[in-house]
């Protein structure tokens, strides 16, 4: 039997996600890869760089939690050097690439499939649209810069602690 490291990593993550119940660390929702995939596909047209995409996803989840008491994807976030980042982001993007959803061109990502927005309710669609509109009107870098001033980032230990959604109430973003 052949063992592919990427497949093994993803299998381990899927087991972990199924074992982790919804909590304040996942925005009161268990992680849902399909919601993540479709949010990613919706946003990648504006937030092409993985660095900026990480921040857009953070704001989608935390803004939805602030407004509706539930994150959009159930993603957990960690504090890395360049801001909040989805936990296991590299493995998730590798899965998106492997499945033909996106491709990498240099340092940017390009979508190969369209997002299925029917998976989201009206409130979630409004949250996605708000974050997309910010990227269109401000710039993708705007969320990157803003994320470094968020309590969710500044009050979480780097590299070891999952960012709690309790900080969503303090978001600096205006929608």
TAZI-V621222 format. One record per residue. N is the residue number from 1. PHI is phi in degrees with one decimal (NA if undefined). Layout:
n phi
N PHI
N PHI
//
This chain:
n phi
1 NA
2 -86.7
3 -116.9
4 -95.1
5 -59.2
6 -63.4
7 -66.0
8 -62.2
9 -62.5
10 -65.0
11 -60.9
12 -63.2
13 -65.8
14 -61.7
15 -63.7
16 -60.7
17 -63.0
18 -71.4
19 -82.9
20 -86.2
21 -74.0
22 -59.8
23 -157.6
24 -65.2
25 -81.8
26 -119.9
27 71.2
28 60.5
29 -145.7
30 -70.0
31 -58.6
32 -127.3
33 -61.2
34 -64.5
35 -66.2
36 -59.7
37 -58.0
38 -75.8
39 -64.3
40 -59.1
41 -62.7
42 -67.2
43 -88.3
44 -64.8
45 -65.3
46 -100.2
47 -100.9
48 -74.6
49 -79.3
50 -54.1
51 -60.6
52 -77.2
53 -62.4
54 -55.3
55 -72.0
56 -61.5
57 -64.1
58 -56.2
59 -68.8
60 -58.8
61 -68.9
62 -71.8
63 -67.2
64 -63.0
65 -64.9
66 -58.8
67 -85.2
68 -134.5
69 64.7
70 -151.8
71 -68.2
72 -81.0
73 -113.7
74 82.3
75 -69.9
76 -95.4
77 -122.8
78 -124.5
79 -91.0
80 -113.2
81 -55.0
82 -99.6
83 115.7
84 -62.0
85 -143.5
86 -56.3
87 -60.4
88 63.9
89 -56.6
90 -61.2
91 -67.3
92 -66.1
93 -66.9
94 -59.4
95 -66.6
96 -61.8
97 -68.7
98 -59.1
99 -83.7
100 78.2
101 -83.1
102 -141.0
103 -135.1
104 -99.6
105 -123.2
106 64.1
107 -98.7
108 -108.8
109 -106.9
110 -130.4
111 -77.8
112 -111.8
113 -131.0
114 -89.6
115 -72.5
116 -98.1
117 -76.2
118 -65.5
119 -73.4
120 -105.6
121 -78.9
122 -61.6
123 -64.7
124 -67.1
125 -62.4
126 -65.0
127 -64.1
128 -57.9
129 -63.8
130 -61.4
131 -70.6
132 -61.7
133 -62.9
134 -62.7
135 -63.3
136 -74.2
137 -89.6
138 -93.5
139 145.8
140 -63.7
141 -69.8
142 -55.4
143 -67.3
144 -58.3
145 -64.0
146 -63.1
147 -61.6
148 -75.1
149 -99.1
150 -71.9
151 -57.7
152 -57.1
153 -87.7
154 -72.4
155 -103.7
156 -113.2
157 -65.8
158 -67.7
159 70.3
160 -125.6
161 -119.0
162 -77.9
163 -74.7
164 -80.6
165 -70.5
166 -59.9
167 -77.0
168 -60.3
169 -64.7
170 -98.4
171 -52.2
172 -83.7
173 -66.5
174 -107.7
175 -108.6
//
